Amino acid sequence: MQPTALGLFFVASLFAAVANAIHFDLPAVTSDHIEEGTKCFSQYVPYDTLVLAVVNVGDGYNQRVNLEIRDNNETPNVYVKKNDVNGELRNAFNTNSEGEVLVCFSNVLDDGFKEGPQYKRPIQLEFSVGAEAADFKKIANAEKLTPLELELRKLESVVREIVDEMNYLKAREARLRDTNGKA
């Protein structure tokens, strides 16, 4: 069954409207409890896909927020590893393999401080993948695009991603079908 242009436009419009933002308070832990205090978020990302992570860390007295962005492969690719993050941090990268990309935070208290409800840091994470991660404002300024042309460019990028994903799924289905046929 071939997808229609109207159907693809509808799906692309839905994807264009999605925003991936997370807001939460990260409680602080002592350095000997860092494993239990680490919070991770994950999202599947295809191979060689642009990813933009914008992290905003609020103020906190005697606390250090550490950030690590990696994938879940046998030998993980570490895309970002920053200690003592304050304020806004923007990172863009292309994935080296397909799989889950994990964004992990830990909030560690300075030595001499004990854990308590008063020690927490507000975190805001915006995680954009593929066409969502592209900076269309720069493209619009460089190419002098009208708002309608810019929106069409965004939709074209989303549709291209959908087609690429469909082709990947077809190839995967064929590979699995061939595997089942050999049994």
Secondary structure as UniProt FT lines:
FT   HELIX           5..16
FT   STRAND          21..27
FT   HELIX           31..33
FT   HELIX           34..37
FT   STRAND          39..45
FT   TURN            47..48
FT   STRAND          50..57
FT   TURN            61..62
FT   STRAND          63..71
FT   STRAND          78..82
FT   STRAND          87..94
FT   STRAND          99..109
FT   TURN            111..112
FT   TURN            117..118
FT   STRAND          120..129
FT   HELIX           130..133
FT   HELIX           136..143
FT   HELIX           147..182
//
